[in-house]
Amino acid sequence: MVIPSLLGLPADSNEKQPNLFAYVSLKDTRETVSKKHKSKSEIPNGQICKCNLTESRLVGGVTLAETKLPEPITISSSGKYFGITKHQRLSIWKVPDTETERVVFRKITLRHTKRMTVLAFHPIQRIVAAGDSTGRILIWRGFGDKTFASGEGLVSGKIMLNDEEKPGVRDNDDAGSCTTWHWHSSEVNVLFFSSDGAYLYSGGKEGVLVVWQLDTGKKKFLPRIGSPLLYYTVSPDPSLSSISCADNQIHLLKMPSLEILKSISGIKFSCSLPEGYEGFGSGVAFDHSSALVALRTDNYCVQFYSLFDDRGISEVQVCERNHQPGDDVTVVVTVVALSQDGSMMSTVEVKLAEEGIGGLVCLKFWASESQNKKFTLSTIIYEPHRDACISAVAFHPTRRVAVSSSYGGDFKVWVCNDELEQKDVMLQSSGWTCHVVGSYKKKAITAAAFSADGSILAIAAETVITLWDPDKNVLLAVIGETLTPIVMLSFVGKSEYLVAASWGSKPQLSVWTMSKLSVSWSYMLHVEAVACAADLSSFAALALLPESSKCQESIGTTFQGRDGVILLFNPTDPVPVATWSARKAKGGALSFLQVSRSSVEENISGWKPPQTLLAYMNSDHEYVLFDPNGEEIHELNVIPRKDLVDPEERRQFGYASIYGELPEFELKRDQMSWVPSVPSEKPWETIFSGSSHNLPPLTKLCSAFLESLLEKRTAVVE
């Protein structure tokens, strides 16, 4: 929807305000087939209509255009013109000088040989630019010289009446000339003129912002953005602009240098996996103490996202990859695992074989020493289980020890060199080495988990659960067998219970007791995720609802289209303590999170925040946090406002960099105490930043700048 009158000159306040009109792109829901359309597929579903906003109704009988699908409307900065892309044509309308319901519209059409994708109007001159599906950019100068120029004067020069004098213009289109530029390899998604009209910005799937000089056609680039561009927006401040990318990220740019000042990252979308790897491994890991989630994303990255702050924290590039539009996926990150304190991470990547040649499995260990989750690579191990794929990685709860299991029939316990007590041999503190290797009857090892104190290692050998001593590599017991292969194992806090989930033709959720070495109870359920609280004797399971037609008929009215259910159990009782229905449960994840007082605002009177929250994230990386033990579901405000300001934003600029911040005056106070200003320690870094009208006088500016460069000596009193 566009409202032209909001962009034009303001009306006289003394005069009667006219009706406010808007032009909207609507979807026509009628299914009637007219005589000129042979089938329903040819029926135009989009319409450009006029709407009277003052009276809140559509203007009857006024349909400017019909399109196959609703098309976005682009309006000029002056509000005089608006247009749409329609297949291989541009349709441009001139807004009437006096808006009424029955006014006659003037329209022109500009043609091209390829499908148009986006258009932009010049802010001053009568120039329009459009991008097509092949990456070309077309610029029409003097559009509407015949149709629109009457009564406006000559904005774009003389009116060309001779068709031979209109270079590049097709057929009898109403334009003075048409110029074609081509750099993009795929369709153009972003097209925008600068505020003064001297430059044209374009972008597409390459992840590169191109700046064209309108008069000469010269260009410069902002490369390696890393994701296809979707939108470009300018701000009232001409030195700032922003671009929005397909990876749910916004970059703030400093113009005209195209420097990225700041990036605001939302949660990344789930990455697309090649055929055969859709349900392979775990791409989500939780840091329970910090309420962070590590997500497997495109471009072979792992994103750390704060569930409390609802913002991205950092990204880890698992393996290098330059973004290229339409390139094939050659590496798959199959497993992401975090230690209990969040200081260590392990990833597994599989390089896909090309025609059966060149496949490679890599196990990597990462270390983080700070709270910002900037991980550095510690150890890389090529083919840790020969050519077999790794099924799971689990960390010891208290030590720098990890276990990896493989479908090749073995598991390995890895120890960081910090844990090795060797006096004679100096080892690197960041390296990991293999401590023990184990197997069980040459069966595929499908899952692994440490107990709460780390003294027991549970290993699933297909359908059999085995218990091991991780230090001595001794088989302690074989506690049972399931109907189908086990894919998940987890100890329930500090209790004696072990939860196992099996997939296959007969999926099963089973709870085993360590004291009796037998199954306590089980359900025939397909479980997507299991979460156990470290300090609680309870666990949650995300189960998929049956897909059979009989079951769907019985649960359709109860769950209202939801395909999963979250079950909260006490391991001693097979009856769920609580249940919640969920959408998009296939590929979802669960985790218990520890809550601190500082991370939750107590905005509900009489309600105290819980110590533990349950986080559910679906396959589209949409998540919700709630109290699993609460009687009511409260909407939690878990964003600490004081931490949302970036440290760079706290820096002082211009006047404040020399004299300090001015005191804030409150009208309610009768007296205001004087606040002394303190110069910053390094004013030369920000002294010339900011708008010129905000800078202090030149005499003050130069003296402060020169004094900041001189070395100051402390006075000594004898």
N, C-alpha and C positions, 0 to 999 in steps of 0.2 A: 504494500500500500504506500502511495505517495500523496502528500498534501502540498500542492504547489504554492498556495497562498502563504504558508508558513516561511517560505524561502524568499518571497518577494518583499517589496517595501511595506513597512507597517502602515496601516490605515489610520486616518485621522480619528483621534479618540472622540471628537465632538460629533462626528458623523455616525449615522446608524450603521451598525456592523452588518455586512452582508452575510448570506449563508456560507458556511464552510463546506467545501467540496473536496473529495478525495477520489483517487483512481485506484482500484483494487483488482488484483488478479485472483479470480475465484475458480473453484472446481465445480463444473456443472454435473450434478448428480442425476439428471434426467437420463432415462434409458430408451427414449423414443428414437426410432430410426427415420430420418427424413428422406425425401425422394432423392436428394443429391448424394446421400451416403448409402452405399450398397450394403454395408454390414456394420455391426456394432463397433468393430475395431477402427472404423473410419470416423466414428462420431467424435467431434472435438469435445474434450473434457474441460478445457480451460477457456475462460472468458475474461476480457478486460472491461470492467463496468465502472460506472460513475456512481458515487455514493454521496448523499446529502448528510453530512455529519451533524449539522444543526438539528435536523429533524429525525436523525437515526434511521434512514431508509435508503434503499437503492433507488436511483432515478429510473423510472420505468421507461422502457423502450430505447434506452441508450446503451448499446453494446459496441464498444470501439473495435474489438477484434475477437476472433475465436481461434484458439490454439488447441493442438492435440493434447497437451498437458499444461497445467498452470505454469506460466513463465514469470520470473522475477521482473519487476519494473525498475528501470533506472531513470533518475531524474537529474537534470542539470543543476548546478549550484545556484543559479539565478532563479530556478523554478519556472523558466519559460518553456522548456522542452522536456518530454519524457519519451521513453521508447522501450521496446522489447526485441529480443532475438527470436526469430520464427523460422526454423530450418535454415535455409540459405539466404535469408532476407533480414533486414533491419526495418522495423516499423517505427517511425518517429512522428509524434504529434506535437503541435504547438498549443500551449495552454492559452485559452482566450483571455484577452485583456480584461473583460468583464464577465465573470462567471455567473451563468444562469443555467437552468436545467435544460433548456432547449437551444442552447447556443450551437452554432455549426463549427465543427472541428476541421482543422486543416492538417493533412497527413501526407507524408512522403514515404517511399519505399526504396531502400538501397539494396542491391542484389550482389550476390557472390556465388562462387561455384562450390564452396564447401559449407558445411554446417557451422553456423555461428554459435559461439558459446558465451560470450560476455561482451558488454559495450561500456563506453565511458564518454562523457561530454566534457569538452574544454570549458574551463570556468569563465572565460572572457569572450573568445571568438566562437564563431559558428563552425566548430570542428568536432567531429565525432570519430572515435576509434572503436574498433571491434576486433576480437580474437576469434579464430576458428579452431576446428578440431584437429588440424594438422600442425598447429603451432605458429601460423602466420598472423600478423597484425596488419589490419587495413585502416588507413586514416583518410577520411573524406573531409576535404576542406571546402568551406562555403556550401554546406548542405542546405537545401531549401532556399537557394537564391531566387528561384522563380516563385515558389509557393509561400515562403515565410517572409521574404524580404520586404513586401509591401507594407508601408507604414512604419518600418523600423529604421530606415536609413541603411546605408551601405556599411555593414560591420566588417565583412570579410573581403572588401575590395569590389571591383566592378562585377556586374552580373554578366556571366558568359552565356550568350544565347546561341552561339555556334557549337554544335556537338563536337566538331573537330578540335575545338580548343579546350576540351575537357579530358585530359590524359588520365587513363586508368579507369574511367567511369564506364560502367556497363550499360548497354541499351540506352534508354532515354532517362536515366536516373537524374534526379534534381540535385546535382553537386558540381562544384567547380573542378575538383581533381580528386584522384584517389592514389595513395601511395601504399606500397606493400613492403613490410619488413618481416624478416624470418630469422629467428634464432632458436626458438623452442622446438624440441623434438616431438612433443605431444601437445594435446589441446591446452589452450590458454585458459586459466581459471581466474586470474587476477588481472585487472586493468584499471588504472586510475591515474588522473592527471595531478600534477603538483598544484598548490594553491595559486601560483602565479602563471600556470600553464606552460612553463618552459620545459618541463620534463614529463615523461610518461613512464609509469611503473607497470611492469608486467611480470607474471609468475605462473608456474604450472607444476606439473608432476616432478620436474627435475629437482625441486627444492632449491631453486636459485631465483633471487630477485634481480631483474634486469631494469636498469634505469636508462631510458632513451632520451637523448636531447632532441627535442621536437624539430628544431630548425635544420640541424645537420644530420640527424640519424645516428650520431655516435652513441656508444653505449658503454656502461660500466656495470659491474656485477657485485652482488653479495652472495658468494657461493657457499656450498656445504652447509646449508641450513638443516638438512637431514630429514626433511619430510615434505610432501607436496604442500604448496601454498593454497589457501582457501580464500582469505580475505586480506585486504589492505585498507587501513583507515588512517586518515590524517587527523591531527589535533588542532585546536585553535592556536597553539604555539607552533609556528612553522618549523621549529627545530626538533620536533618530536613526531613520530609516526609509529604505527604498530602493524604487525603482520600476524595472522592466525594460520596455524598449520594443521594438517590432518592428524597429527599425533597428539592433539589436545594440548597444544602449547602456544603461548602468545609471546612474541618477542617485541620489546620496545626498542626503537631505532633512534639514533641521533642523526639528524639530517644536517647537511647533505653528505656527511662522511660515511653513512650507512653502518656506523658502529652499533653493535648490539649492547645496549645499556643494561638491560635486565630481561630475564626470561621467566615467565610465569607458567608453571607446568601443572596441568591437571593430571588426573590419573590416566595412564596410558591404556589404550584398548588392547584386548587380547590379540596376540599375534596369530597369523595364519600359518598352519603347519602343513607340510606336504602329505600326500596320501600315505596312509600307513602309520603316521605318527600323531594322529589326532588325540588319542587317549594315552599317549606314551609319556610316562614320567609325571612329575609334579612341577608345575611352573609357578606356584605360589608358595611363599614361606612367610611366617609371621615372627616378629620380634615381640614377645609377650610383654617384656618389661617396658619397652619404649612405645608400644602401640604402633609399630611400623609394619608395613607389608612389603615384601620383595616380590616384584612381578616380572615375569618373562615377557619382553616386548619385542617389537620389530627392530631391525637393524642390529640384532644380536646383543641387545642390552638387557640389563636388569635394573628396574626402577625401584627406588625406595620411596614409599609414599606414607605420609603421616595420616593415620586414620582419625586422630583427634584434631589436628590442625587442618585437615582436608587440603593438603598441598604437597607437591613434590619436594623431596629433600635432596636427593642426588641420583645419579645414574652411574652404573658400572658397565663399561664396554667389555663384554666377555671376550669377543674377538673382533678384529677390525673389519669394518664394512663401509664402503662409500655408497651413499644412497644413489641408486639408478632406477629410473622409472621402468617398470616391467621386467626387471631382472629376476632370474630364477633364484629360489632359495637353495643355497648350497650347504648351509650349516644349520643345525637344529639344536637349541639349548633344551635338553630334555629334563634336567633335574636342577632345582635350586633349593639349597638347604642352609639354615642358619643355626648357629649355636644358641644355647638358652639365654646367654647374656647379650647376644647380638654382636659380639666382637669378631666372630669368624663366620665365613661363608664358604660354601663349596658349590661349584657348578659343574655340570657335565654337558659337554657339547659333542655332537656327532656330525662329522663331515660326511655328507652323502656321497656315495659312490657314483661315478659316472660310467654307465654301461658295465657295472659290476667291478670297476677298478677304482681304487683310490679311497675307499672308505677308511675313516679314522675316528677313534673315540678318545676324548681328552678329559681328564679329571683335573680340576683346578681348585686350589685352596687360596682364599683371600683373607687378609687381616685388616682390621680397622682399629685405630688407637683413639679416635675421637668420637664425639657424639653426632657429628654431621654425616656419618656413614659414608665417608670417602674411603673406599676399600682399595688396597693395593695388592697386586698379585704376589703371592708368597711362593707357591710351588705349582708346577704344571707337570702332569704325569701322562705320557702318551700310552695308550692301550694298556691301562692298569690291569685289565682282565683279558689279556690277549685281544682278540677281535670281537669279544662278546660285549653287548650293550649293558650298561649299568642300570639296575632296576630301582635302587634306592641308596640314599646317603643319609646317615644319622650321626649327630654329635653326642659325645659324652656330656652329661649334665654339669659336671664340675671341672673336668680336666680337658686339656688340649688333645683329645683323642676322637677319632671318627671311624666309622665303619662304612664300607661300600659293598654292595651286593650286586651280583651279575647273573644274567640269564645263562651264562656259560657253566654254572655249577659250582662257583666258589664265592667266598666273601673274604675281605681283607680288612684288618684293623690298622689304621694309620695313626702315627704318633708324631706330634710336633717335637722338634728337637729340644724345646724347653722342658719337656717331660722326661727326657733321657738324662740320667745321672751318670755321666761319664767324665771322669776327672782328667784322664790322660789325653783324650781326643777333644779338640775344639771343634764344635759344630755350629753352623749358622742357626741363629735363634728363629729364623722365619721358615726354615725348611721342614718338610714332612717326609717321613720314611715309613715303609711298610714294617709293621711289628709282627703280625701273625697272619697266616693264611689258613682258612678252614673250608670244609665242604661236608656234604651229607649225602652219601650214596649217589654221587654224581647227578643229583637233581638240581634243577634251576633254582637259584636263590631269588625269591621274589619280593621279600620285605625284610626289614631289620629295625630294631628299636632297643635302646638302653633303658634299664630300670631307673627309678628316681634317684638312687644313690650310685648308679653306674656299676654295681657289682655283678649284674646279670645282663647278658646280651641275648635277646630273643631273635632267632633267625627262622624265617619261613622258607622251607624247602618244598616249593610247590604247595602241596596240601598238608604238610607236616610242620608242626611247630616244635622247634628245638631250643634248648636253653644252654648257653655257653658261659664259661668264665673268660672274659675278654683279655685278662692279663696272662693267664696260663694256657689259653686256647684248649680248654678241656670241655668236652661235652658233659653237661650236668644231667640233663634229662630230656626225654621226648614226651611231651605232655598230651599230644592228641593229633587227630587228623580231621580235616574238613572235607566237604563234598567236592569243592572246586578250588582252584589255586588261590592262595591268599595274596592280596595286593597291599594290605595295610596292617601294621601292628602298632600298638600303643599301650603303654602301661598307664593305669588310672592313678595318677598322682603318686602318693606314697603308700597306697594300698597294695594288697596282694593280688589284684586282678589285672588281667591282660585282655585287651580288646583286639579282635581280629575281624577283618572284612574280606570276603571272598567274592570274586566275580566269575561269571560264566553262566552256563545253562541253569545252574542251581545256586544263585547268589545267597550269601549267608552273612549275618552279623552274629558273632559269637563272643561270649565272655568266659574267660578261663580263670580258674583259681590256682594260685601257686602252691598253696598248702596241700591241696588234694591232687594237684597235677591232672585236673580233669575239667571238662566244660561245666560251667555253672548254669547257663541258659543261652538260648540262641533264637534268632528270628530268620525267616526266609525273606531277606531284604537285599536290594541292590544299594549299597552304601557308597556315596561319592566321596565323603570326607568324614573324618573322626577327629574330635578335639577333646583333649583331656586337660583339666586344670591342674597345675603343679601343686597347689596347696589345698585342693578340694578333692573329696572322694566322690566325684561325679564326672560324667563325660557326656558329650553331645555327638549326635550322628546325623548327617545329612543323607536322607534316603530318597531314591526316586520312586514315584508312584508307578504301579504296574501299568503297562501299555495295552493290555488286552481289552477288547471291546466291552466285555461284561463289566470289568472293573471300572472302565472309564464312564460307563453309564451310571454306575452307583455313586461314584465320587465326583461326578461333574458338577452337581449342584452344591456339594459341600465345599470343594476347594476352588471353584470358580476359575477354572483354567490354569491353576497352579500345578506344576509338574513335580514338586518335591515337598518334603516335610522334614522339619528339624525336630529331633527327639532328644529330650534331656533325660538321662538315666542315672539312677543310683545303681552301681554295679551289683549290689546284693539283691535287687528287685527287678524282675523283667517288665514290670508295669512302668511306663514312662512317667516321670514327674511332671513334665510339661511338654506340649507340642505346639509347633508353629508351622503353617503352610508357607511355601516359598515358590517363587517363579525363577525360571531359567536355572534350575538346580543342576542340570547336566554340566559337569565341569566346575561346579562351585567349590567353595572352601569355607572352613570353619576354624575359629580359634578363640580361646579365652584370653582376655587382655587384662592386665593389672592397671588399676585406676589410682592415680594420686590426687590429692586434694587440689593441687595447683592446676591440674589439667581440666577440671570440671567446674563450671560456674553453677552455683546453687541458686538457680533462678526459679525454682519451684518451692513455694513456701511449705514448710513442714516436711520436706523430703530431703533425705541425706543421700548423697551419691554412693553407689555400691563400691565395694573394693574390687570386684571383678565384673567385666562386661563380656558378652558373647558377640563376636563379630561374624557376620555372614556376608560373603562376597559371591555373587553369581558369575556366570560364564562371561558376561559383558563387563565385568569389573565394576558393577554397581554394588554398593555395600550398605549395611545398616548395623548400628550398634545398639544393643539393648541389654537390660538386666535380666538374666535368665531366671533369677529367683524372686523377682518382684511380682507383686500381684497385678500391677498395672504397667503398661509400657509407656514410659515417659520419653518425650523428645528431649534428648540431652544436648545442651549447648557446651560442647567440649573444646571450643576454640579459645585458647588463651589470647586475648586481644593484645596484650602487651608484647607478645613475641612475634606478631605479624609484621612489624616494621623491620625492613632489611637494614643491616648496619650501614650500608652505603647511603640510605635515605636519611640517616641521622647526622650526616656530615653537614657542616655549615658552608654557605656559599655567599659570595658578594659582600654585602654590608656586614652580615653576621660573622664572616670569616675574620674580620679585623676587629670589630667592636663588640662582638658577641650578640646574643639574642636580646631583643627589646623586651622589657617587662610586660606581662599581660595585665591589662587593666580590667577590673571588674566594676561595673557600675553600681553594684549593690554595696560596695565598701565605701566608707567615708574617707578613709586615709589609705594611702598606698606607700609602703616602705620602698626606699630606694634600693635598687638591685644593681650592684656593680657589674660592669662588663669585663670579661677576661678575654684577651686575644688568644686565638688558637695557636698551638705550637708550630704548626706548619701552614701558615696562611698562603704561601706561594702556590700550594696545590689547588686551591679553590678560589683564589683572589679574583681571577678574571672570568669565573664561571657565572652564568646567569644573564639575565637581560640587562642591557646597557642602562636603562632608566633606574635600575635597582643598585647600580654600583655607586660608591662614594665619589667625591670630587677627585680630580686627577692629582692634585697636590697631596692629598691624604693617601691616595692609592700608591703613588710612586715612593713616597717616603716609607710607608709600611712595607712595601715590597723589597726595597733596598736594605732596610734594617733586618728583614728576615733572612737575608743572605749573608749577613755579617756574623762572624763568630762572637758570641757574647762571653765576657769574662766575669766571673763572680768577684765582687768587691771583697777585699781583705782588710780588716780593721786591725791596725797594729796597736 
